Amino acid sequence: MSERATASPLHFDTAALPQRDRFAFWAEELGAKVGYTDYDSPERKTFSQRLTIMEVAGLSLMRASGSAVDIHRSVPSGLKEADIYPLHLLLKLGGGATLCEQQRRSTIVQPDECVLIDSDQPLRLRSVERTDSWIIGLSRPLIARWLRPTGSLAALPLQAHAGWAGALSGYLRALQADQVGQIHSPFEQELVAQHIMSMLSFALSEAGVMPDLQSVTARDRILHGRMCEWIRENYADPALSAQKMADHFQVSLRHVHKVFAIAGRGTTFLATVQRRRLDEAVRLLRTADVTGLYAAQIGYRCGFSDPAHFGRVFRLRYGCSPLEFTRAESSARGGRDAGLLPVQAALR
């Protein structure tokens, strides 16, 4: 698995195999490749597993469900992807508790809770009931942009009852594999990755393993204003990104999102860009019958490189498509113009 733009999913399922071969296949084909020295299950006779893998904007999203397993890796992962994804975030969606052990840290992970796993460290994972989990590989570039831990993250638990860890858990619980698999727009994929990484970054700050996010300073208020002005000047660039902004203002990507989260009172960079683009699109759509511009042309002028994506985000905000909006505006303007005719005639 390599970092790529597409979210096309890969599916692995023991359902196509005879029941007697399922456990052996999974243990030998997957367990051995990952580098597990021991792979067992209390449900060998009725063993089943299903795994869906997608790669989205530097994340490897894996949805795994099936029988309870007891796995042990005494050496760093033998999978080549361990060098690409040195950290994994595991969220339990269902089933009983899972024991996670790494670097002398033992963590009991309950449903709806998260734990971080270090690919370079020996690992023990043990569950006693059928389970359902998201396992998300974090690529080195994303880790470099977002995470600056001051301590070990191996087997680090993130409690889901409150704070940013709770927000992250809720977001991942709502994430559906089939929905992610249908995301083809690079902008939308980046949105998913930034949501996950920003909430994880804030959750780690709350957990005390990253520098605390401080309250907004006067400097950050000024910087937020300059950033918003820069967006107003550059919104039409389809390649506009938080990384490009970070490079322009010579700050880290994490600091960009911190400024918007705090100085922007929770309005994210992407939401700010999208709002500016949609505001300009509405202005142009209101005069489309005069300018002769098509909806797709207007979307492109406003920074939407994909007409389908433009239509989706427009409908989410306004409840109609750009074309329906143009027709409604034209009809309303026609009615207003007709109402003015008697007055204009009387003035002649």
BALUMLO-261845 format. One record per residue: x, z, y of N, C-alpha, C in turn. Coordinates in steps of 0.05 Angstrom, whole numbers, padded with zeros to 5 digits, always signed. Atoms other than C-alpha are relative to their C-alpha. Layout:
BEGIN
XZYXZYXZY;...
END
This chain:
BEGIN
+00017+00000-00024+00000+00000+00000+00018+00000+00025;-00015+00001-00024+00028-00019+00067-00019+00000+00024;+00017-00002-00024+00004-00011+00138-00010-00028+00008;+00011+00027-00005-00043-00069+00153-00025+00004+00016;+00023-00001-00018-00101-00087+00197-00027+00002-00015;+00026+00002+00013-00155-00099+00145-00007+00026-00014;+00010-00024+00014-00198-00044+00115-00011-00007-00027;+00011+00009+00026-00214-00084+00051+00007+00021-00021;-00005-00022+00020-00223-00030-00003+00010-00010-00027;-00007+00004+00028-00191-00027-00071-00015+00021-00017;+00016-00019+00016-00233+00005-00127+00013+00003-00028;-00009-00006+00027-00209+00039-00191-00022+00018-00012;+00021-00015+00012-00261+00066-00239+00003+00000-00031;-00003-00002+00029-00257+00091-00311-00026-00009-00014;+00026+00006+00013-00330+00071-00323+00002-00026-00017;-00002+00025+00015-00308+00002-00349+00015+00004-00027;-00016-00005+00024-00266+00035-00404-00017+00015-00021;+00012-00018+00020-00288+00065-00471+00006+00029+00006;-00004-00029-00007-00297+00140-00464+00026+00011-00012;-00023-00012+00013-00241+00155-00513+00026-00008+00014;-00025+00010-00013-00190+00116-00470+00002+00009+00029;+00001-00004-00029-00209+00141-00401+00022+00019+00010;-00019-00020-00009-00166+00203-00395+00029-00011-00003;-00027+00011+00004-00104+00169-00425+00007-00021+00021;-00005+00021-00020-00111+00109-00379+00006+00013+00027;-00004-00011-00027-00117+00152-00316+00026+00016+00001;-00025-00016+00000-00060+00199-00336+00025-00017-00001;-00024+00017+00003-00013+00143-00356+00003-00020+00023;-00001+00021-00020-00030+00089-00305+00003+00011+00028;-00002-00011-00027-00039+00133-00244+00017+00025+00002;-00016-00024-00001-00011+00201-00259+00030-00004-00002;-00028+00005+00004+00055+00175-00284+00013-00015+00024;-00010+00015-00023+00063+00126-00225+00004+00018+00024;-00002-00018-00023+00052+00181-00174+00023+00020-00005;-00022-00018+00005+00105+00223-00208-00008+00027-00011;+00009-00026+00011+00063+00278-00240+00014+00005-00026;-00013-00008+00025+00102+00314-00294-00020+00010-00020;+00022-00009+00017+00038+00344-00321-00027-00010+00012;+00026+00009-00009-00032+00314-00316-00020+00007-00022;+00019-00009+00020-00089+00348-00352-00028+00003+00012;+00028-00004-00009-00164+00359-00348-00015+00017-00021;+00016-00015+00019-00211+00410-00379-00023-00017-00011;+00022+00017+00008-00259+00352-00388+00010-00026-00013;-00012+00024+00012-00217+00304-00429-00020-00017-00015;+00018+00015+00017-00273+00285-00476-00021-00015+00016;+00021+00013-00017-00321+00268-00420+00013-00010+00027;-00014+00006-00025-00268+00248-00369-00010-00025+00014;+00007+00024-00016-00286+00201-00312+00012+00004+00028;-00011-00001-00027-00254+00184-00245-00007-00026+00014;+00004+00023-00017-00269+00137-00188+00017+00003+00025;-00018-00002-00024-00220+00121-00132-00004-00026+00016;+00001+00022-00019-00230+00077-00071+00022+00004+00021;-00023-00002-00019-00170+00062-00026-00004-00021+00022;+00001+00018-00023-00172+00031+00044+00023+00007+00019;-00021-00005-00019-00117+00024+00096-00011-00008+00028;+00012+00004-00026-00139+00031+00168+00019+00010+00022;-00015-00008-00024-00093+00031+00229+00020+00022-00005;-00020-00020+00006-00037+00071+00196-00009+00022-00017;+00010-00020+00018-00081+00113+00152-00006-00013-00027;+00008+00008+00026-00090+00107+00077-00023+00018-00008;+00023-00016+00006-00161+00131+00063-00008-00003-00029;+00007+00001+00028-00175+00149-00009-00023+00019-00006;+00023-00016+00008-00242+00173-00035+00001+00003-00030;-00003-00005+00029-00234+00206-00103-00022+00018-00009;+00021-00017+00011-00289+00234-00146+00001-00001-00030;+00001+00001+00029-00297+00254-00218+00007+00027-00012;-00005-00024+00016-00274+00305-00270+00020+00018+00013;-00020-00019-00009-00235+00368-00256+00027-00008-00011;-00027+00007+00009-00159+00359-00261+00019+00023+00006;-00022-00019-00004-00097+00402-00266+00026-00016+00000;-00023+00018-00003-00037+00364-00240+00024+00015+00012;-00024-00014-00009+00034+00385-00228+00022-00021+00004;-00022+00018-00006+00091+00348-00195+00024+00017+00008;-00023-00018-00004+00158+00383-00200+00022-00013+00017;-00019+00015-00017+00195+00330-00160-00015-00014+00022;+00014+00015-00020+00179+00292-00097-00014-00024-00012;+00016+00021+00011+00127+00238-00107+00017-00025-00007;-00014+00024+00008+00153+00177-00145-00013-00025+00011;+00015+00023-00010+00102+00132-00112+00015-00010+00025;-00014+00012-00023+00135+00084-00062-00014+00006+00026;+00014-00005-00025+00080+00099-00012+00006+00028+00012;-00007-00026-00011+00107+00170-00005+00019-00003+00023;-00018+00005-00022+00159+00141+00041-00015-00010+00024;+00017+00011-00022+00104+00107+00082-00019+00022+00010;+00019-00021-00007+00055+00166+00081+00012+00027-00008;-00013-00025+00008+00097+00230+00081-00018+00024+00000;+00020-00022+00000+00036+00274+00094-00027-00011-00009;+00028+00006+00008-00034+00274+00063-00018+00022+00009;+00021-00020-00007-00096+00309+00088-00022-00002-00021;+00021-00001+00021-00144+00330+00033-00024+00016+00010;+00025-00014-00006-00216+00348+00047-00018+00000-00024;+00019-00002+00023-00260+00374-00009-00028-00003+00010;+00028+00005-00008-00330+00347-00003-00020+00014-00019;+00018-00013+00018-00360+00378-00065+00015+00011-00024;-00012-00012+00023-00348+00414-00130+00009+00028+00006;-00010-00027-00004-00314+00481-00138+00026+00001+00016;-00025-00003-00015-00251+00508-00106+00023-00014-00014;-00024+00012+00011-00184+00474-00115+00024+00017+00009;-00025-00014-00006-00117+00510-00119+00021-00020+00008;-00022+00017-00009-00061+00477-00079+00024+00018+00004;-00024-00015-00003+00010+00503-00085+00023-00018+00008;-00024+00014-00009+00071+00478-00047+00017+00020+00016;-00019-00016-00015+00134+00512-00020-00008+00030+00001;+00007-00029+00003+00113+00582-00044-00026+00007+00016;+00026-00005-00013+00047+00574-00007-00022-00007-00019;+00023+00004+00018-00016+00581-00049-00026+00001+00016;+00024+00003-00016-00081+00557-00018-00024-00006-00018;+00025+00006+00014-00151+00560-00046-00017-00017+00019;+00014+00019-00017-00189+00500-00017-00029-00001-00009;+00029+00001+00006-00265+00508-00016-00012-00026+00011;+00014+00023-00011-00315+00452-00004-00002+00001+00030;+00001+00004-00029-00314+00426+00068+00025+00011+00014;-00025-00009-00012-00243+00454+00078+00022-00021-00005;-00022+00019+00001-00179+00415+00090+00026+00014-00007;-00027-00010+00004-00108+00424+00067+00020-00023+00003;-00021+00020-00003-00044+00386+00084+00019+00001-00023;-00018+00002+00023+00002+00361+00028+00024-00016+00009;-00025+00013-00006+00075+00343+00037+00009-00017-00024;-00007+00018+00022+00094+00282-00005+00028+00005-00011;-00028-00004+00008+00167+00304-00009+00004+00027-00015;-00003-00027+00012+00153+00373-00039-00015+00001-00027;+00015-00004+00025+00134+00394-00110-00028+00010+00005;+00028-00005-00006+00059+00402-00117-00014+00009-00026;+00018-00008+00022+00007+00437-00161-00028-00001+00012;+00028+00001-00008-00067+00419-00154-00017+00006-00025;+00016-00007+00023-00118+00451-00200-00029+00005+00008;+00028-00005-00004-00193+00446-00200-00013+00005-00027;+00013-00007+00025-00241+00473-00252-00028-00012-00002;+00026+00013+00001-00304+00434-00234+00003-00028+00010;+00000+00027-00010-00320+00362-00220+00001+00001+00031;-00006-00002-00028-00299+00346-00150-00003-00027+00014;+00002+00024-00017-00306+00296-00092+00017+00006+00024;-00019-00006-00022-00252+00290-00039+00008-00025+00015;-00015+00020-00015-00223+00249+00017+00029+00009-00001;-00029-00004-00001-00147+00243+00012+00011-00021+00019;-00007+00019-00021-00119+00212+00075+00031+00001+00004;-00028+00002-00005-00047+00189+00078+00006-00006+00030;-00007+00003-00028-00015+00195+00147+00027-00014+00002;-00024+00015-00001+00037+00143+00162+00021+00012+00019;-00021-00010-00017+00104+00158+00194-00004-00006+00029;+00005+00005-00029+00087+00122+00259-00022+00018+00012;+00022-00017-00011+00022+00162+00267+00010+00029+00003;-00011-00027-00001+00058+00227+00251+00019+00003+00024;-00019-00001-00022+00112+00210+00302-00015+00001+00027;+00015+00001-00025+00060+00195+00356-00016+00026+00005;+00020-00021-00004+00013+00254+00344+00010+00028-00007;-00006-00027+00010+00046+00312+00307+00028+00008+00006;-00026-00012-00005+00103+00356+00329+00000+00028-00011;+00003-00027+00011+00098+00415+00281+00024+00017+00004;-00021-00020-00003+00138+00478+00292+00004+00015-00026;-00002-00014+00025+00130+00500+00220-00007-00019-00023;+00006+00017+00023+00120+00473+00149-00030-00005-00002;+00028+00007+00003+00055+00436+00137-00009-00001-00030;+00006+00002+00029+00059+00438+00060-00020+00021-00008;+00021-00018+00009-00005+00468+00031-00013+00016+00023;+00011-00014-00023-00027+00487+00101-00031-00003+00000;+00029+00001+00000-00102+00505+00100-00011-00003+00029;+00014+00002-00025-00149+00485+00157-00029+00008-00005;+00026-00011+00005-00211+00528+00156-00021-00016+00016;+00020+00018-00012-00275+00489+00171-00022+00015+00015;+00023-00014-00011-00318+00545+00199-00003-00002+00030;+00002+00001-00029-00301+00534+00273+00023-00016+00011;-00022+00013-00014-00257+00500+00324+00004-00029-00008;-00005+00028+00005-00224+00433+00317+00001-00007-00030;+00001+00004+00029-00215+00441+00242-00028-00005-00010;+00029+00005+00007-00291+00446+00237-00009-00027+00009;+00008+00027-00010-00299+00384+00280+00012-00022-00018;-00013+00020+00018-00249+00346+00236-00015-00001-00027;+00015-00001+00025-00285+00369+00173-00027-00014+00002;+00026+00013-00004-00352+00347+00200+00002-00030+00003;-00004+00029-00003-00326+00279+00220+00006-00013-00026;-00007+00012+00026-00295+00266+00152-00023+00001-00020;+00023-00002+00018-00357+00291+00115-00020-00023+00006;+00019+00021-00008-00398+00239+00154+00011-00028-00006;-00012+00026+00004-00349+00183+00139-00006-00010-00028;+00007+00012+00025-00373+00137+00084+00019-00023-00007;-00020+00020+00008-00326+00093+00044-00010-00029+00005;+00010+00027-00004-00372+00032+00047-00001-00008+00029;+00000+00006-00029-00378+00038+00123+00028-00006+00009;-00027+00005-00008-00303+00042+00131+00009-00027-00010;-00007+00026+00011-00295-00018+00086-00011-00024+00015;+00012+00022-00015-00338-00059+00133+00012-00002+00028;-00013+00001-00026-00294-00045+00194+00022-00021+00000;-00021+00021-00001-00254-00108+00210+00012-00003+00028;-00011+00001-00027-00244-00101+00285+00023+00019+00003;-00023-00018-00004-00174-00074+00301-00007+00023+00020;+00008-00020-00020-00205-00037+00361-00015+00023-00014;+00016-00020+00014-00256-00001+00316+00017+00016-00020;-00017-00014+00018-00203+00015+00264+00018+00020+00015;-00017-00018-00017-00158+00045+00318-00017+00024+00009;+00018-00022-00008-00218+00086+00341-00002+00021-00022;+00002-00019+00022-00226+00117+00272+00026+00016-00003;-00026-00013+00003-00151+00132+00267+00005+00021+00022;-00004-00018-00022-00149+00163+00336-00018+00024-00001;+00018-00023+00003-00210+00206+00323+00013+00020-00020;-00011-00017+00021-00178+00234+00259+00026+00014+00010;-00026-00011-00008-00108+00244+00288-00003+00019+00024;+00003-00018-00023-00131+00275+00354-00012+00027-00009;+00011-00025+00009-00175+00326+00319+00019+00016-00018;-00020-00013+00017-00120+00341+00268+00021+00013+00018;-00020-00010-00018-00070+00350+00325-00010+00026+00014;+00011-00023-00013-00116+00399+00361-00003+00023-00020;+00003-00021+00020-00131+00436+00296+00026+00013-00007;-00026-00011+00006-00057+00445+00282+00010+00018+00023;-00006-00017-00023-00048+00472+00353-00014+00027-00003;+00015-00025+00003-00103+00523+00339+00012+00017-00023;-00011-00015+00023-00069+00541+00273+00028+00011+00006;-00025-00011-00008-00005+00557+00310+00025-00013-00010;-00024+00014+00010+00041+00505+00279+00008-00023+00018;-00008+00019-00021+00043+00460+00340-00002+00014+00027;+00001-00013-00026+00054+00477+00413-00029+00001+00010;+00027-00003-00009-00011+00504+00442-00007-00019+00023;+00010+00016-00022-00053+00459+00486-00006+00019+00023;+00004-00017-00023-00050+00491+00555-00024-00010+00016;+00022+00008-00018-00107+00491+00605+00010-00022+00019;-00007+00023-00017-00108+00431+00651+00015+00009+00025;-00016-00006-00023-00056+00432+00706-00006-00019+00022;+00004+00018-00022-00058+00401+00775+00013-00027-00005;-00014+00024+00006-00007+00351+00751-00016-00018-00018;+00016+00016+00019-00051+00329+00693-00026-00010+00013;+00024+00010-00014-00112+00323+00739+00007-00025+00015;-00009+00023-00015-00073+00276+00783+00006-00023-00019;-00007+00021+00020-00047+00238+00722-00025-00012-00012;+00025+00010+00011-00117+00232+00694-00013-00020+00020;+00011+00018-00020-00140+00200+00760+00015-00026+00001;-00016+00025+00000-00082+00151+00759-00005-00016-00025;+00006+00014+00025-00097+00134+00686-00027-00015+00002;+00026+00013-00003-00170+00120+00702+00002-00024+00018;-00004+00023-00018-00149+00075+00760+00014-00022-00014;-00015+00020+00015-00101+00039+00714-00019-00014-00020;+00020+00013+00017-00159+00027+00665-00017-00018+00016;+00017+00018-00016-00202-00001+00721+00014-00026+00007;-00015+00024-00007-00146-00050+00737+00006-00017-00025;-00010+00015+00024-00130-00070+00665-00021-00002-00023;+00020-00001+00021-00196-00063+00626-00004-00027-00013;+00005+00027+00011-00200-00139+00616+00021-00008-00020;-00021+00007+00020-00137-00139+00573-00010+00008-00028;+00009-00008+00027-00160-00142+00500+00019+00017-00015;-00020-00016+00014-00095-00110+00479+00005+00027+00013;-00003-00027-00013-00104-00049+00523-00003+00022-00021;-00001-00021+00020-00088+00013+00483+00011+00026+00012;-00011-00025-00009-00071+00086+00491+00030+00000-00001;-00029+00002+00002+00000+00070+00468+00011-00015+00024;-00009+00015-00023+00007+00018+00523-00002+00017+00025;+00002-00018-00023-00017+00069+00573+00022+00021+00000;-00022-00020+00003+00032+00121+00546+00026-00012+00009;-00025+00013-00007+00088+00071+00554+00001-00005+00031;+00001+00006-00029+00066+00053+00625+00006+00025+00016;-00004-00025-00015+00064+00126+00648+00023+00017-00011;-00023-00014+00011+00124+00146+00606-00006+00028-00010;+00007-00025+00013+00089+00201+00568-00006-00006-00029;+00006+00004+00029+00074+00212+00494-00029-00008-00004;+00027+00007+00007+00012+00184+00461-00018+00025-00002;+00016-00025+00003-00010+00255+00445-00007+00011+00028;+00006-00011-00027-00004+00274+00519-00022-00016+00014;+00022+00016-00011-00049+00216+00538-00027+00011-00009;+00026-00010+00010-00104+00242+00493-00005+00029+00008;+00004-00028-00010-00092+00314+00515-00011-00001+00028;+00010+00002-00028-00102+00293+00588-00029-00008+00001;+00028+00008+00000-00167+00258+00572-00018+00021-00012;+00017-00021+00012-00192+00314+00527-00005+00023+00019;+00002-00024-00017-00179+00368+00579-00007-00008+00029;+00006+00008-00028-00175+00336+00649-00025-00018+00001;+00024+00017+00001-00228+00285+00627-00024+00013-00012;+00022-00016+00010-00272+00340+00600-00012-00012-00025;+00009+00009+00026-00276+00310+00531-00005-00030-00002;+00004+00029+00000-00285+00237+00551+00026-00013-00008;-00024+00011+00011-00234+00201+00508+00010-00025+00015;-00011+00024-00011-00188+00145+00529-00017-00024-00008;+00015+00023+00010-00226+00095+00485-00028-00001+00012;+00027+00000-00012-00294+00118+00512+00002-00008+00030;-00003+00008-00028-00268+00110+00584+00004-00030+00002;-00004+00029+00000-00244+00040+00569-00026-00015-00006;+00025+00013+00009-00308+00021+00534-00021+00001+00022;+00020-00003-00021-00352+00048+00590+00007-00019+00023;-00008+00018-00022-00312+00009+00642-00006-00029-00007;+00006+00027+00009-00318-00055+00601-00030-00006+00000;+00029+00004+00001-00392-00046+00590-00013-00001+00028;+00011+00000-00028-00406-00031+00664+00005-00028+00012;-00006+00026-00011-00371-00096+00683-00016-00022-00014;+00016+00019+00015-00407-00134+00627-00029-00001+00010;+00028-00001-00011-00475-00111+00654-00001-00014+00027;+00000+00013-00026-00456-00134+00724+00000-00031-00003;-00002+00029+00004-00438-00204+00698-00025-00010-00015;+00024+00009+00015-00498-00208+00650-00024-00003+00019;+00022+00002-00019-00545-00196+00709-00001-00026+00016;-00001+00025-00014-00522-00260+00740+00007-00024-00018;-00008+00020+00020-00510-00300+00676-00015-00026+00004;+00015+00024-00004-00566-00349+00691+00009-00015+00025;-00011+00013-00025-00533-00364+00758+00028-00011-00005;-00027+00008+00005-00461-00367+00735+00003-00019-00023;-00001+00017+00024-00476-00403+00670+00018+00010-00022;-00017-00011+00021-00433-00357+00629-00016+00009-00024;+00013-00009+00024-00450-00344+00557+00008+00030-00005;-00006-00028+00006-00452-00272+00530+00028+00004-00011;-00026-00002+00012-00390-00284+00488+00022-00003+00021;-00020+00004-00021-00352-00309+00549+00002+00025+00018;+00000-00025-00017-00373-00247+00589+00014+00022-00015;-00014-00020+00016-00351-00202+00532+00030-00004+00000;-00029+00006+00000-00283-00236+00530+00012+00007+00028;-00010-00007-00027-00275-00229+00606+00002+00030+00004;+00000-00029-00004-00289-00155+00599+00018+00014-00020;-00019-00012+00018-00236-00144+00545-00009+00002-00029;+00010+00000+00027-00278-00153+00482+00009-00026-00014;-00010+00024+00013-00239-00202+00438-00018-00010-00022;+00018+00006+00022-00292-00200+00384-00029+00001+00009;+00028+00000-00010-00363-00222+00404-00018+00018-00016;+00016-00017+00017-00393-00185+00345+00003+00029+00008;-00005-00028-00008-00360-00120+00366-00012+00005+00028;+00013-00002-00026-00383-00132+00438-00030+00005-00003;+00028-00003+00004-00454-00140+00413-00008+00028-00011;+00006-00026+00012-00451-00076+00371+00002+00023+00020;-00003-00022-00018-00424-00030+00425-00020-00002+00023;+00020+00003-00021-00471-00060+00477-00027+00010-00009;+00026-00009+00011-00532-00048+00432-00001+00031-00002;-00001-00029+00002-00509+00024+00419-00006+00014+00026;+00004-00013-00026-00509+00039+00493-00026-00007+00013;+00023+00009-00015-00567-00003+00519-00025-00006-00017;+00023+00004+00017-00612-00012+00458-00008-00028-00004;+00007+00029+00003-00611-00088+00460+00026-00016-00001;-00024+00017+00000-00563-00146+00451+00006-00010+00028;-00006+00011-00026-00527-00177+00511-00019-00023+00007;+00018+00022-00005-00571-00239+00504-00028+00010+00008;+00026-00012-00007-00635-00197+00504+00000+00012+00027;-00002-00012-00027-00610-00160+00565-00001-00022+00022;+00000+00022-00020-00597-00226+00602-00028-00011+00003;+00027+00011-00001-00666-00252+00585-00019+00019+00015;+00017-00019-00013-00699-00188+00608+00006+00001+00030;-00008+00001-00029-00660-00189+00674-00010-00025+00014;+00009+00025-00011-00677-00262+00685-00030+00000+00005;+00029-00001-00002-00751-00249+00672-00009+00019+00023;+00006-00019-00021-00752-00188+00718+00006-00012+00028;-00008+00012-00026-00716-00226+00773-00020-00022+00007;+00019+00021-00006-00765-00284+00766-00026+00012+00011;+00024-00013-00010-00823-00236+00776+00003+00010+00028;-00005-00009-00027-00791-00206+00837+00001-00023+00020;-00001+00023-00017-00777-00275+00866-00027-00012+00005;+00028+00010-00003-00849-00297+00853-00015+00017+00020;+00014-00018-00018-00874-00236+00891+00009-00005+00029;-00009+00004-00028-00833-00256+00952-00010-00027+00011;+00008+00026-00010-00861-00327+00957-00021+00001+00022;+00019+00000-00022-00923-00310+00998+00012+00011+00026;-00012-00011-00024-00882-00269+01046+00018-00021+00013;-00018+00020-00011-00830-00325+01053-00016-00022+00013;+00016+00022-00011-00885-00376+01065-00011+00008+00027;+00012-00009-00026-00916-00333+01120+00020+00001+00022;-00021-00001-00020-00850-00328+01155+00009-00027+00010;-00008+00026-00008-00840-00402+01159-00017-00010+00023;
END
